Amino acid sequence: MQVEQVLRMNKGAGDTSYAMNSTVQNTIISVSKAATEEAIVKTLCSNCVDSMGIADLGCSSGPNTLLVISDILATVGATTRHLGRPCPEIRVYLNDLFTNDFNNIFASLPGFYRKLRQGGASKMGPCFIFGVPGSFYGPLFPANSLHFVHSSSSLHWLSQVPAGLEEEGRAVNKGKIYISEGSPRSVLEAYSRQFHNDFSAFLKSRSREMVTGGRMVLSLIGRDSSDPTTPHSCYQWELLAQALMSLASQGLIQEERVDSFDVPYYAPCMQELKSALEKEGSFVMEREEAREIDWDGGGLTGAASRGERVARTVRAVVESMLESQFGTHVMDRLFQAYARLVDRHLSHTSAKYINLTVSLVKQA
Ligand SMILES: C[S@@+](CC[C@H](N)C(=O)[O-])C[C@H]1O[C@@H](n2cnc3c(N)ncnc32)[C@H](O)[C@@H]1O
């Protein structure tokens, strides 16, 4: 499965859209804000630039996209004022896969520019915003054009479902859709290898595109244990697999379609990030953090149960992928079943994602 063809956050601003169901990712942006600010300050202190290239990779659409950019612009403005320098011209590149809802972002730009002006943008240099469709696992920008790269809640998506999840044409991860407690060793290794290859390709492309002394702040879902089968790193998929199997037992989907489906996702541990970084060699880590994030983002509670809220956040992200494997007609039932399973799970345990944030500096 090529991720570029099937991974697409739910469009628009309706009930099941990503825009209306991205509180988890919003929380992750907030908890990594200090790392972002620190990296921008350090970048500006060590590089005197009159045109600054900034990229957000895996920007999606909805409120989070421009929230990240306004935070970054505010930090650039405050830092240059503090340093007594004129604010550079700023080039902002918003990247995501080809099928991302870029129109939604572009339509919200007039309001964004208006707010910038009201917030004192006249004291800032000119700001130009560009959309850059394509995979961040390959080249996206001209050489030496970027000073700061940000990516949040995106790098846990692999470029493809790992090779090696089939033996002699038969699925080896039956009844599961990701690494699970009972998964064969070969499944764990296939996922880890795919992540290593993808993350190395990501670093290699950014290494060419970034100036020496430029910084990257990357936040992604990971794990705090070397064991990839711990509940923190995979239980949300375990429950989704159970929901799919319950539809299969009712004859609504075929069990073989579940057996042959695996998500192009991997939650790495910090050591796996470090080992890819060391091997690629262009970046040095300046800061690392691991934080627990509630499955529902810890936002305001409303009439919906926690299970329903979690199901909505997961649906907004993975529905396009599941539709292409199981059909649109079962999606409502699937996520109702999932919400019930999540509610049951949360009634006896406090489930968390682990968000890893790393800040990297490009070497000469
Ligand atoms: C959960 S969204 C996060 C969006 C946003 N950064 C936020 O924090 O709300 C993940 C985004 O990563 C994008 N993505 C996944 N793989 C990608 C790739 N190889 N290249 C570019 N974007 C990718 C997806 O299309 C999706 O929009």
The ligand as an ORCA input file, in Angstrom:
! r2SCAN-3c Opt
* xyz 0 1
  C      -2.151     13.952     12.053
  S      -1.752     15.029     10.768
  C      -0.839     16.298     11.630
  C      -1.105     17.627     11.011
  C      -0.523     18.842     11.749
  N       0.911     18.837     11.715
  C      -1.037     18.926     13.153
  O      -0.228     18.858     14.066
  O      -2.253     19.060     13.329
  C      -0.437     14.159      9.921
  C      -0.164     14.760      8.564
  O       1.046     14.198      8.039
  C       0.864     14.071      6.659
  N       1.859     13.128      6.120
  C       1.977     11.801      6.393
  N       2.994     11.275      5.677
  C       3.518     12.300      4.955
  C       4.596     12.385      4.028
  N       5.314     11.312      3.695
  N       4.877     13.583      3.471
  C       4.155     14.692      3.802
  N       3.114     14.668      4.682
  C       2.807     13.483      5.247
  C      -0.556     13.565      6.541
  O      -1.060     13.706      5.241
  C      -1.253     14.433      7.565
  O      -1.792     15.603      7.018
*
